[in-house]
Amino acid sequence: MLVSLKIENFALIDQLDLELQPGLNVLTGETGAGKSIILDAIDAVLGGKATGRWVRTGTDKALVEAAFQADSRITDWLAEQEIPSRGEVITCRRDLSAGKTVRSKSRLNGVIVKKPQMESLRQLLIEITAQGQTLQLGDPDLQRDWLDGFGDQKLVRQRHQVGKHYTAASAAKKVLDTRRRADQQRADQLEMLQFQNKEFTDAALEDPDELETLQIEHQRLSHSVELQQQSYQVYQILYENDEGAACADMLGDAEGILSDMLRFDPEVNPMLEMVADALAQVQEAGRQMNVYGANIETDPERLNGIDGRLSQLKQLCRKYNRDLPDLVEYYQSIQASLAELGGDGQSIESLEADYQTKQQTLLDSCDKLTKLRQAAAKTLEADLIAQLKPLAMERVKFKVAIQSQTPAAQGADAIAFLFSPNPGEPLQPLIEIASGGEMSRFLLALKACFSRVDPISTMVFDEIDVGVSGRVAQAIAEKLHHLSREHQVLCVTHQPLVAAMADAHYHVGKHVVTQGSPSDTSSHKRLTAAERKALAKIAAQSEHSLGQTQKTSQKTSATAVKSVPASSKKTGSTEERTIVKVTPLNDTRARRDELAQLAGGTSQGEAIKFADSLLEQAEMIRKAG
């Protein structure tokens, strides 16, 4: 989930600090108010292609920083990339510098990373649905995973079986290839393999976990005295204390008191049961600790033997540059190779037959998987078309094309989503034929089908309601609401029907103020007292125009300054600049007035009544689930 966003000197924005909420977050405001800049900033911080327009006019540096809530997938990814974790939050930052070309640096938790790493992380964090930003829909691997996730458990199990058969066939092919190479290089290999085999045999190299097991035993023997003392201390504390009452004694006293209390008040019975259970567990723990301490032995000879064995194993691992499990596996492969080279192993013919048998099993398993995918595809086609119809796509056609390809761990199917938005037009790959608006609504419908299997926690939709009727807008609003129960959704909209469903609502607006000369607008410049006074006056006027007749306690989340060359009016050393203000609409009155503005351009009369009805309707939908 996107927790917060910090922007400095990015495009039209001078400075912004924005906090996002779980559920449906909605940005509203007039066309051109700067809403899409926020989405551009999110795209930028996650590795989007840098452009010259990103660095604000009159500055030479820009910054975007986003904080995301990290789940187990993100934590595992950070560990794989050897990037330090910061608990439940991951911080993404991008610094941009203007020049002949825009240069940038990306950081994750303070560590500089490369673009491929950011692109990999992006797939786990967020999906931005805007024109030109629905690239995931064209990913064949993702389409296959979506289809499989949409299928039932039988399909999932069959895909797992295919993976097992693919591994078996690949292993048989590897053995066959190894044998063929061994025959070609037999004379050169035999002497070396015999030497290595003797070395491993003399070392009795059998257990891949021996090194870890010996290290544990070495640790225990090295600290046997401490363990004995500490186990006795624990035993005394829990069960039998020579110097005072043990835990078991105190719990026994508590049990007796509670038993007396039970005669007068049955409500203490649950507490009596808990104490009795705790007493039984403490007594058992004490007995087991006593047995544990009694079984700890001090054995210097065994400890010396372990030291020698550890040294031998570590020396072998260093010599062959392998860890012990790989070394044992290598030893086993040497034995197999020696058997083959000596004529005691399987013949090439038998290895070939074994491979062909396993390969045929793989093909049969892939065929079953294909049939299950075909059934799932028919269901998905019907469900997705049904989801698209109320979104002004009544005549749409959709098909999941399944074509054969070379068997792999995921099966022998190439998956492609084919799409035709208009009657009479042929089905074509979705990414090639669908317009930006169609892609957005398609993805919204797809997410309605797949929300239970989609791992991405945050989804962004940029004006997916453009050009639709009230009926369709209501359908979009309800879909976004249901989607936001499982994911965080950030939506830019002009539709009051959609905005009314928001869990967190933000207004984005522009205002023109007079500031100092252009030479004074360098990066990180602070506003003067006069400028701050002008901003406060404009904020008050904006709140009044939205119907705010009471003193507002809302916090202004951001202000952004930009040059307006076409409309600038200079007087002496001053010029007009545009301020972009993002205001959280935290109370019902502010939201009602904003919805009224969206609906009718006024905060009075029928528009207010309509806005009230939208909020009431949205509340009913939320209560209905």
Backbone hydrogen bonds, N-H to C=O, Kabsch-Sander energy under -0.5 kcal/mol:
donor,donor_aa,acceptor,acceptor_aa,energy
3,V,1,M,-0.6
3,V,67,A,-3.1
4,S,67,A,-1.4
5,L,18,L,-2.8
6,K,65,E,-3.2
7,I,16,L,-2.6
8,E,63,L,-2.7
9,N,14,D,-2.0
10,F,13,I,-1.3
11,A,9,N,-0.6
11,A,54,W,-3.6
13,I,10,F,-3.0
15,Q,559,T,-1.9
16,L,7,I,-2.5
17,D,557,S,-1.7
18,L,5,L,-3.0
20,L,3,V,-2.2
25,N,23,G,-0.7
25,N,489,V,-3.8
26,V,504,A,-2.7
27,L,491,C,-2.7
28,T,506,Y,-2.5
33,A,30,E,-1.9
37,I,34,G,-0.5
38,I,34,G,-0.8
38,I,35,K,-0.9
39,L,35,K,-0.9
40,D,36,S,-2.5
41,A,37,I,-2.4
42,I,38,I,-1.8
43,D,39,L,-2.4
44,A,40,D,-2.6
45,V,41,A,-2.6
46,L,42,I,-1.0
47,G,44,A,-1.7
48,G,43,D,-2.3
54,W,51,T,-1.6
55,V,52,G,-0.9
56,R,9,N,-2.2
56,R,54,W,-0.6
59,T,56,R,-1.9
62,A,96,L,-2.6
63,L,8,E,-2.4
64,V,94,R,-2.0
65,E,6,K,-2.9
66,A,92,C,-3.1
67,A,4,S,-2.2
68,F,90,I,-2.7
69,Q,1,M,-3.3
70,A,88,E,-3.1
75,T,71,D,-2.4
76,D,72,S,-2.6
77,W,73,R,-2.1
78,L,74,I,-2.7
79,A,75,T,-2.0
80,E,76,D,-2.2
81,Q,77,W,-2.0
82,E,79,A,-1.0
83,I,78,L,-2.7
89,V,86,R,-1.0
90,I,68,F,-2.7
92,C,66,A,-3.3
92,C,90,I,-0.5
93,R,107,R,-2.5
94,R,64,V,-2.7
95,D,105,K,-2.4
96,L,62,A,-2.8
97,S,103,R,-2.9
98,A,60,D,-2.5
103,R,97,S,-2.4
103,R,101,T,-0.6
105,K,95,D,-2.0
106,S,113,V,-0.6
107,R,93,R,-2.9
108,L,111,V,-2.7
109,N,91,T,-2.8
111,V,108,L,-2.3
113,V,106,S,-2.4
117,Q,114,K,-0.5
118,M,114,K,-1.7
119,E,115,K,-2.7
120,S,116,P,-2.1
121,L,117,Q,-2.5
122,R,118,M,-2.6
123,Q,119,E,-1.2
124,L,120,S,-0.5
124,L,121,L,-1.6
125,L,121,L,-1.3
126,I,122,R,-2.1
127,E,458,T,-1.6
129,T,127,E,-0.6
129,T,460,V,-3.6
130,A,128,I,-0.9
133,Q,130,A,-2.7
137,L,134,T,-1.2
138,G,135,L,-1.5
139,D,136,Q,-1.7
143,Q,139,D,-2.5
144,R,140,P,-2.4
145,D,141,D,-2.3
146,W,142,L,-2.7
147,L,143,Q,-2.4
148,D,144,R,-2.7
149,G,145,D,-2.6
150,F,146,W,-1.9
151,G,147,L,-1.2
156,V,152,D,-1.7
157,R,153,Q,-2.9
158,Q,154,K,-2.2
159,R,155,L,-2.4
160,H,156,V,-1.8
161,Q,157,R,-2.2
162,V,158,Q,-2.5
163,G,159,R,-2.0
164,K,160,H,-1.9
165,H,161,Q,-2.8
166,Y,162,V,-2.6
167,T,163,G,-2.0
168,A,164,K,-2.3
169,A,165,H,-2.7
170,S,166,Y,-2.5
171,A,167,T,-2.3
172,A,168,A,-2.4
173,K,169,A,-2.4
174,K,170,S,-2.2
175,V,171,A,-2.4
176,L,172,A,-2.4
177,D,173,K,-2.7
178,T,174,K,-2.6
179,R,175,V,-2.5
180,R,176,L,-2.3
181,R,177,D,-2.5
182,A,178,T,-2.5
183,D,179,R,-2.3
184,Q,180,R,-1.4
185,Q,181,R,-1.8
186,R,183,D,-0.5
189,Q,185,Q,-2.2
190,L,186,R,-2.3
191,E,187,A,-0.7
192,M,188,D,-0.7
193,L,189,Q,-2.9
194,Q,190,L,-2.2
195,F,191,E,-2.0
196,Q,192,M,-2.4
197,N,193,L,-2.7
198,K,194,Q,-2.2
199,E,195,F,-2.1
200,F,196,Q,-2.5
201,T,197,N,-2.6
202,D,198,K,-2.9
203,A,199,E,-1.2
204,A,201,T,-1.6
205,L,200,F,-2.0
206,E,204,A,-1.1
210,E,207,D,-1.6
213,T,209,D,-2.5
214,L,210,E,-3.0
215,Q,211,L,-2.1
216,I,212,E,-2.0
217,E,213,T,-2.3
218,H,214,L,-3.0
219,Q,215,Q,-2.2
220,R,216,I,-2.2
221,L,217,E,-2.8
222,S,218,H,-2.5
223,H,219,Q,-1.0
224,S,221,L,-1.3
227,L,223,H,-2.6
228,Q,224,S,-2.5
229,Q,225,V,-2.5
230,Q,226,E,-3.0
231,S,227,L,-2.7
232,Y,228,Q,-2.0
233,Q,229,Q,-2.2
234,V,230,Q,-2.5
235,Y,231,S,-2.4
236,Q,232,Y,-2.5
237,I,233,Q,-2.5
238,L,234,V,-2.6
239,Y,235,Y,-3.2
240,E,235,Y,-1.5
242,D,240,E,-0.5
247,C,237,I,-3.4
248,A,238,L,-2.3
250,M,246,A,-2.4
251,L,247,C,-2.6
252,G,248,A,-2.4
253,D,249,D,-2.4
254,A,250,M,-2.6
255,E,251,L,-2.5
256,G,252,G,-2.2
257,I,253,D,-2.4
258,L,254,A,-2.7
259,S,255,E,-2.1
260,D,256,G,-1.8
261,M,257,I,-2.4
262,L,258,L,-2.1
263,R,259,S,-0.7
263,R,260,D,-1.0
264,F,261,M,-1.5
265,D,261,M,-1.9
268,V,265,D,-1.5
269,N,266,P,-1.6
272,L,268,V,-2.4
273,E,269,N,-2.6
274,M,270,P,-2.0
275,V,271,M,-2.4
276,A,272,L,-2.7
277,D,273,E,-2.6
278,A,274,M,-2.6
279,L,275,V,-2.7
280,A,276,A,-2.2
281,Q,277,D,-2.4
282,V,278,A,-2.7
283,Q,279,L,-2.5
284,E,280,A,-2.2
285,A,281,Q,-2.7
286,G,282,V,-2.5
287,R,283,Q,-2.3
288,Q,284,E,-2.6
289,M,285,A,-2.4
290,N,286,G,-2.0
291,V,287,R,-2.1
292,Y,288,Q,-2.6
293,G,289,M,-2.6
294,A,290,N,-2.0
295,N,291,V,-1.5
296,I,292,Y,-0.7
296,I,293,G,-0.8
299,D,297,E,-0.6
303,L,299,D,-2.2
304,N,300,P,-2.5
305,G,301,E,-2.3
306,I,302,R,-2.4
307,D,303,L,-2.2
308,G,304,N,-2.1
309,R,305,G,-2.3
310,L,306,I,-3.0
311,S,307,D,-2.1
312,Q,308,G,-2.1
313,L,309,R,-2.5
314,K,310,L,-2.6
315,Q,311,S,-2.0
316,L,312,Q,-1.9
317,C,313,L,-2.3
318,R,314,K,-2.4
319,K,315,Q,-2.3
320,Y,316,L,-2.2
321,N,317,C,-0.8
322,R,317,C,-1.7
327,L,323,D,-2.2
328,V,324,L,-2.7
329,E,325,P,-2.2
330,Y,326,D,-2.5
331,Y,327,L,-2.5
332,Q,328,V,-2.3
333,S,329,E,-2.2
334,I,330,Y,-2.1
335,Q,331,Y,-2.2
336,A,332,Q,-2.2
337,S,333,S,-2.6
338,L,334,I,-2.9
339,A,335,Q,-2.2
340,E,336,A,-2.1
341,L,337,S,-3.1
342,G,338,L,-2.4
343,G,340,E,-1.1
344,D,339,A,-2.5
345,G,339,A,-1.6
351,L,347,S,-2.3
352,E,348,I,-2.5
353,A,349,E,-2.2
354,D,350,S,-2.4
355,Y,351,L,-2.4
356,Q,352,E,-2.4
357,T,353,A,-2.2
358,K,354,D,-2.2
359,Q,355,Y,-2.7
360,Q,356,Q,-2.1
361,T,357,T,-2.1
362,L,358,K,-2.1
363,L,359,Q,-2.3
364,D,360,Q,-2.6
365,S,361,T,-2.3
366,C,362,L,-2.6
367,D,363,L,-2.1
368,K,364,D,-1.8
369,L,365,S,-2.0
370,T,366,C,-2.5
371,K,367,D,-1.9
372,L,368,K,-2.0
373,R,369,L,-2.5
374,Q,370,T,-2.3
375,A,371,K,-1.8
376,A,372,L,-2.4
377,A,373,R,-2.7
378,K,374,Q,-1.7
379,T,375,A,-1.7
380,L,376,A,-2.6
381,E,377,A,-2.8
382,A,378,K,-2.0
383,D,379,T,-2.7
384,L,380,L,-3.0
385,I,381,E,-2.1
386,A,382,A,-2.0
387,Q,383,D,-1.9
388,L,384,L,-1.9
389,K,385,I,-1.8
391,L,388,L,-1.8
392,A,389,K,-0.7
393,M,388,L,-0.9
393,M,389,K,-0.7
396,V,393,M,-1.1
397,K,420,S,-2.7
399,K,418,L,-2.3
401,A,399,K,-0.8
401,A,416,A,-2.9
403,Q,401,A,-0.5
403,Q,414,A,-2.3
405,Q,412,A,-1.9
408,A,411,G,-1.5
411,G,408,A,-1.7
414,A,403,Q,-3.5
415,I,413,D,-0.6
416,A,401,A,-1.9
418,L,399,K,-3.3
418,L,416,A,-0.6
419,F,428,Q,-3.1
420,S,397,K,-2.4
425,E,422,N,-1.7
428,Q,419,F,-1.8
430,L,417,F,-2.8
432,E,429,P,-1.5
433,I,429,P,-1.5
434,A,430,L,-2.0
439,M,435,S,-3.0
440,S,436,G,-2.2
441,R,437,G,-2.3
442,F,438,E,-2.9
443,L,439,M,-2.8
444,L,440,S,-2.3
445,A,441,R,-2.5
446,L,442,F,-2.9
447,K,443,L,-3.0
448,A,444,L,-1.6
449,C,445,A,-1.4
450,F,446,L,-2.6
451,S,447,K,-1.6
453,V,450,F,-2.6
454,D,450,F,-1.5
457,S,124,L,-0.6
458,T,125,L,-1.1
459,M,488,Q,-2.7
460,V,127,E,-3.1
461,F,490,L,-2.9
462,D,129,T,-2.4
463,E,461,F,-0.8
463,E,492,V,-2.2
466,V,463,E,-1.2
468,V,465,D,-1.4
473,A,469,S,-2.9
474,Q,470,G,-2.4
475,A,471,R,-1.7
476,I,472,V,-2.7
477,A,473,A,-2.7
478,E,474,Q,-2.4
479,K,475,A,-2.1
480,L,476,I,-2.7
481,H,477,A,-2.3
482,H,478,E,-2.4
483,L,479,K,-2.5
484,S,480,L,-2.1
485,R,481,H,-0.5
485,R,482,H,-0.9
486,E,483,L,-1.2
487,H,483,L,-1.5
488,Q,457,S,-3.1
489,V,23,G,-2.9
490,L,459,M,-2.7
491,C,25,N,-3.1
492,V,461,F,-2.4
493,T,27,L,-2.1
493,T,491,C,-0.5
499,A,495,Q,-2.5
500,A,496,P,-2.1
501,M,498,V,-1.4
502,A,499,A,-1.8
503,D,24,L,-2.8
504,A,24,L,-2.0
506,Y,26,V,-2.8
507,H,583,T,-2.8
508,V,28,T,-3.1
509,G,581,K,-2.1
511,H,579,I,-2.2
513,V,577,R,-2.8
515,Q,513,V,-0.5
515,Q,575,E,-2.7
520,D,517,S,-2.3
521,T,518,P,-1.6
525,K,522,S,-1.7
532,R,528,T,-2.5
533,K,529,A,-2.1
534,A,530,A,-2.3
535,L,531,E,-2.5
536,A,532,R,-2.3
537,K,533,K,-2.1
538,I,534,A,-2.4
539,A,535,L,-2.7
540,A,536,A,-2.1
541,Q,537,K,-2.3
542,S,538,I,-2.7
543,E,539,A,-2.3
544,H,540,A,-2.1
545,S,541,Q,-2.4
546,L,542,S,-1.2
547,G,544,H,-1.9
548,Q,543,E,-2.5
549,T,547,G,-1.2
557,S,555,K,-0.7
557,S,582,V,-1.7
558,A,582,V,-0.9
559,T,15,Q,-1.8
560,A,580,V,-1.0
562,K,578,T,-1.4
564,V,576,E,-0.6
567,S,564,V,-0.9
568,S,564,V,-1.2
571,T,574,T,-1.1
574,T,571,T,-1.4
575,E,515,Q,-1.7
577,R,513,V,-3.4
578,T,562,K,-2.3
579,I,511,H,-4.6
579,I,577,R,-0.5
580,V,560,A,-2.5
580,V,578,T,-0.5
581,K,509,G,-3.1
581,K,579,I,-0.6
582,V,558,A,-1.3
583,T,507,H,-2.8
583,T,581,K,-0.6
585,L,505,H,-3.1
586,N,584,P,-1.2
591,R,587,D,-2.0
592,R,588,T,-2.9
593,D,589,R,-2.4
594,E,590,A,-2.0
595,L,591,R,-2.6
596,A,592,R,-2.3
597,Q,593,D,-2.1
598,L,594,E,-2.3
599,A,595,L,-2.3
600,G,596,A,-3.0
601,G,596,A,-0.7
601,G,597,Q,-1.6
602,T,596,A,-0.8
607,A,604,Q,-1.2
608,I,604,Q,-0.5
608,I,605,G,-0.5
609,K,605,G,-1.7
610,F,606,E,-2.9
611,A,607,A,-2.5
612,D,608,I,-2.6
613,S,609,K,-2.3
614,L,610,F,-2.1
615,L,611,A,-2.2
616,E,612,D,-2.3
617,Q,613,S,-2.6
618,A,614,L,-2.8
619,E,615,L,-2.1
620,M,616,E,-2.0
621,I,617,Q,-2.1
622,R,618,A,-2.3
623,K,619,E,-2.3
624,A,620,M,-1.8
625,G,621,I,-0.5
625,G,622,R,-1.3
